[in-house]
Amino acid sequence: MVTQIEHKLTTINGDDFAVLCRQYLNFKYSFVYPTGLVVGKDKSRKGTPDTFIPVGDYYLFVEITTKTGDILTKLKSDISHCFSQNDVPKEKIIKVVLMFNGVHDTVKHEELKTCLSAYSEDCRLEVVDIRILANEISQNYPSLARKLDIPIDTAQILEVSEFVEDYEKSKFATPLSNEFFNRETEIEEGLNNLKEKDILLISGYAGTGKTKLSIELTKLFLSENKNYDLKYIRANGNLDIWQDLQIFLLPEKDYLLVLDDANKLKDNLIQILNFQRKRVNKGRIKIILTVRNYVKGEVQKFLDDFVLIELKPFARDELGKILQSDEYNISDYYAERIFNISKGNPRLAIMAVIAGQSGELEKLNNPSQILETYFSSVKESIDSFENRSLLAVAGLLSFFKTINLENETQVGEIEKYFSVSKLTLEENLRILYNLEIADEFERIYKVADQILGEYILYLVFLKEQEISFSKLIDAYIDKHGRFSLGHILKEQINNFSLELIGELISNDIKEGWQKIKTKELAISFIDDFYYYIPHESLSYFDKKTKEIKGDNPNDYTFKIFNERHSDTIGDKTIEILIRFQYLGKEQFLLALKIITEYGLKSELRFHKLLKSFTERISMDRYSYQQGYFQQICLFDFLYERIQDDRDFYSKIILFIAPTFLRDNYQSNHSIGNQILIGNYNVVLSEEQRVFREKLWKFIFESYERAELKFHCQKCIQEYSTNLEYHNRSLPVIEFDKTLLLEFYELKLNFNDFIDNAILATYVDRLNWIQVSNERKLLKNLKNRAYKLYQKLTDTKSERKERRLGHDDYEKYKVNQIARYTKDFTRSDYMKIVNDLNVIYKNREFHNERAYMLSQSVSRLLRVVGNRNFDLFLELFKKIVRSDYASEIHMDYFTRLRLNREKIFQFRALLSKNIYIAYLPNLQASISSKYLIEEDFEFFKKYLKNKKITYFWFLEELLKRLSPFIEDTYKTYGEVLDILLFRAGQGQIFVPNTFFIYICNTQPRLFYDKLSVVKDLYLILDETERHFDYSLEVLKIILEKDPDYVISLMDLHFKDSSYLSKSSLLENDFKKLWELENYEEVFTKILNYSNPYHRISDNPDNITNIFIDKRERHINFLRGYLKKTTDKQGVYTVFNIVVSLFNEHRFEFLDLILDKGIDFNTFQKLDFVVLSSTFSGSRVPRLKYKISEYEKYKEYLQKKNNTGALDFINELERKIYLCKTYIERERKDEFLKDWGI
């Protein structure tokens, strides 16, 4: 190459030579000032000197010439010129550099030195002739050879400007020069990681902005690290890059390299990384790599000590920030359309904007125009091959998403259904790869871009029908519908339009219907293609519905199927028919007629019908744009059906109305594999205004009909409770308020409890959501029971408004009730009892205050008991016999001021069987001095009473009644026997403190009755796992009988095939490490758990009991392993050690080897244990397993024990398997589900 350079230098003109020399000097020196060059042009002018270079306080003067005549005279003249100028003192010129494109020799050099010394003894001379310059360019500055039109490299190492220009030539590229948005977190992470690491990998789907992010990162990095030079590297076929690296990356300089689409560099990637590693004690190289996510593993395997940044598609607000910036200024509506088209892909979003701005922005209403505009060059590229099968194969690849040439079934079906041979398929897939339309991984091909694939599919199967769509239909039928045609067709409809696609393929679908309409496949066919055969589909369902025998709808309950789960309805007929709401009014009304008749055939279908109405036709994010068409249609249909059965259809309307009267709603939709959840307000459009007014009018009219009044009340109550503070549409709420307040004033029955409740609920809600304060309306409430309810309960803000603490608030409420009942007569109190019955009977209208109500009833009993005890007893008898008795708080017992006489009365009442369940409350509340021997007799009696199941009082009453217990040992023993008997009869609850009390006060009895305690413990533990939460009782038992832990484990695991983690955690055996005999107990636990061990790379669930006491655990496991003769025990212990105490794994491996285990045992050891839950790729986990197996192998090799050779070979086999799994995983990550 030196000879080529010399030849070019001899023929170069003077101006070009001067420019080249100055670029050469720029590489060597920081500041080069070309005084002999015209600014902005590659043209010389007179200057003295031609170029000067400041070096500290001194200067280098440079003269450049191409004179071919008397060169010596010219060079002497150049020296003279340097010292003839008057701007710089002679003593500051420390070197004169003479550059010319001739050949220098010693004679000239000596004469030039003599000439220079005449001007300055200290100035040095440097002469750069053609040979010196050629060698410098060849060895150190090869990029200068490009100026001489000499091909010196493979054009893979580029300046950033060259890279951007080259990148934007691609037909799939969007501009890199536009403004950078979002990715703030990734930028921060990237800069921080580049400070600490030398390699940064950026991964993501196509079009997510990997390259754009790399450019932004380099800008910011170089602004802080000015010593670095930036180079971009892009693959250029299979050309080797090693020589380019030697040429372009100077040894002493620091470089930041960006490897775009790093996987495409193939072997060159390894060379670049090796080049970086070899630069020891030289200039530093940092590398940023970009790679698509599906081939990320292909790059990662070559990297050491790197950081990964994963890019996700933009969220709606992030994309909106770009689209609504000054550069694009897209409106909200079109920003939403672009987001739906692009699915969060920034590249496609910008494509959509560019396509729209090239013509009319309204193009966004029909995405086909955007895709056709952008991808038109794809068709041109394919057509240029004049190979029709190429387009067909592109279509098949787009349809299948991936084609695996190793999958004989897939390849065979492609040939069977589409007449494309394997050879033709393979040849054309390779061409598509070269065109960057396809990506390839180990003979698996996939379309390079999701949107591109959808466009090609449209082109091949729909628009041009290079492959007839009827062939897809035939394959669908032949495969019995096990064919993703319906899903793919929906993608096409979303991208283009229902009408456009229908014009192209509806005849093919109708012909397909004729072939299967009487077959089992018919309903699946309708499910996939109903929108192109609507009449045929409706006719089919109408006929099938008429064949079903129906029940009497008037017997049905009004209930939504699986209400708490917004999942599938579970009825294909309803699922399909409800979708007709998107096919226009005529089709929708016909579908509603059929779906309603079908839904009334049985109660279960009716519940599913109601679910379809409330969950499938309720408002979504497009309802406003569609004028709330579907909702209006549904109710117009139901209004008409009232003529058939007024009450029944009115009830349906009233049941579903609250859903459609909401002022806000939640709408979910998918973008790729993401689910986006948004809250939207109802817009009070003219259509919505008319819809609401008509529905409210219907509700108000129905209220006046006795048969419907209760349903109307429930409807209005639910409407009110649906009003929300954070999500509200004020115009809608205000509109409804005008209608509702008029209804309340004119129609509401203020003497009716429910009417009072619905008005109060509405007023409270309006106040809570800060719409308006209508509390003045509550003055109209006249129902006695409701007014009592108001007194007994508080509003949510009452305590806050009064700024009261708990005790002060309780005192305030008691005084409030006392004042309210101050002048009450017996009759008034009896009315309270009756009113409470009304209140609790209608709890669905005030259920959110049920707890407050129960508290206040307890306060009422307290007030009355301390005011008029006889009256209290009368009230008590009525209340405890009511349906709501169990809801009343019992704390009033402790607040009653009782003397001996009152206690005698109360005891006499409570001793009756009907009230006896309340007697323990009295006995535990009164002073011990008022207890009598009869209380002890009652105690023994009610222990056996089935009405008492919660024995919270045992310890307290045994202490209080001790004066009346003659034989404590006997009595306590009888109590234990009774409890065991009762536990066997039905569920009871006994606090663990009772057993601890028995053990502490009567230890001999406790251990004499240990068998009873153990049996009782098992029953209680089975029904209430946390009754002995601290395990204090279990500890006492195990200290005496460690075998008992087996009985406890049998209780929970005997019939199980595995040890449930949740059950182990509930038992919380780790608390047993505090036992003195813990070794014996845990030996039995491990012996029990060993058979449950399964060879895996996950921690055994038994590891959950080895927490907190690390040293004790290790010592126990070490001792257990030495003693056990059970192979399963060896497996379990090693799994625990590797899971929790990994640093001890080699010690325990030695203990296992010392036991003389055979190969089979070694093979089953869990050498690597990983979490059972993870997300993302399995490759890092597999790589970790390999690294661990390598450590085990190295450890055994160091032992130099020939007996371990089989073990080492087994580890090598495991390593090989992991490597195989890695390749399979990478293939799986590349290969997604394919069509047929």
Buried (B, 14 or more C-beta within 10 A) or exposed (E): BEEBBBBBBBEBEBBBBBBBBBBBBBBEBEEBBBBBBEEEEBBBBEBBBBBBBBEEEBBBBBBBBBBEEEBBEBBBBBBBBBBEBEEBEEEBBBBBBBBBBBEBEEEBEEEBEEBBEEBBEEBEBEBBBBBEBBEBBBEBBBBBBEBBEBEBBBBBBBEBEBBBEBBEEEEBBBEBEEEBBBBEEBBEBBBEBBEEBBBBBBBBBBBBBBBBBBBBBBEBBBEEBEEBBBBBBBBBEEEEBBBBBBBBBBEEBBBBBBBBBBBBBEEBBEBBBEBBEEBEEEBBBBBBBBBBBBBBBBBBEBBEEBBBBBBEBBBBEBBBBBBBEEEBEBEEEBBBBBBBBBBBBBBBBBBBBBBBEEEEBEBBEBBBBBBBBBBEEBBEBBEEEEBEBBBBBBBBBBBBBBBBBEBEEBBEBBBEBBEBEEEBBBBBBEBBBEBBBBBBBEEBBBBBBBBBBBBBBBBBBBBEBBBEBBBBBBBBBBBEBEBBBBEBBBBBBBBBBBEBBBEBBBEBBBEBBEEBBEEEBBBBBBBBBBBBBBEBBBBBBBEBBEEEEEBEBEEBEBBBBBEEEEEEBEBBBBBBBBBBBEBEEEBBBBBBBBBBBBBBBBBBBBBBBBBBBBBBBBBBBEBBEBBBBBBBBBBBBBBEBBEEBBEBBBBBBBBBBBBBBBBBBBBEEEBEEEEBEEEBBBBBBEBBEEBBBBBBEBBBEBBEEEEBBEBBBBBBBBBBBBBBEEBBBBBBBEBBBEBBBEBBEEEBEBEBBBBBBBBBBBBBBBBBBEBEEBEEBBEEBEBBBBBBBBBBBBBEEBBEEEEBEEEEBBEBBBEBBBEBBEEBEEEEBBBBBEBBBBBBEBBEBBEEBBEBBBBBBBBBBBBBBBBBBEBBBBBBBBBBEBEBBEBBBEBBBEBBEBEEEBBBBBBEBBBEEEBBBBBBBBBBBBEEEBBBEEBBEBBEEBBEEEEBBEBBBBBBBBEBBEEBBEEEEEBBBEBBEBBBEBBEEEEBEBBBBBBBBBBEBBEEBBBEBBEBBBBBBBBBBBEBBEBBEEBBBBBBBBEEBBEBBBBBBEBBBEEEEEBBBEBBBBBBBBBBBEBEEBBBBBBBBBBBBBEBBEEEBBBBBBBBBBEEBEEBBBEBBBEBBEEBEBBBBBBBBBBBBBBBBEEBBBEBBEBBBEBEBEEEBBBBBBBBBBEEEEEEBBBBBBBEBBEBBEBBBEBBEEEEEEEBEEBBEBBEEBBEBBEEBBEEBBBEBBBEEBBB
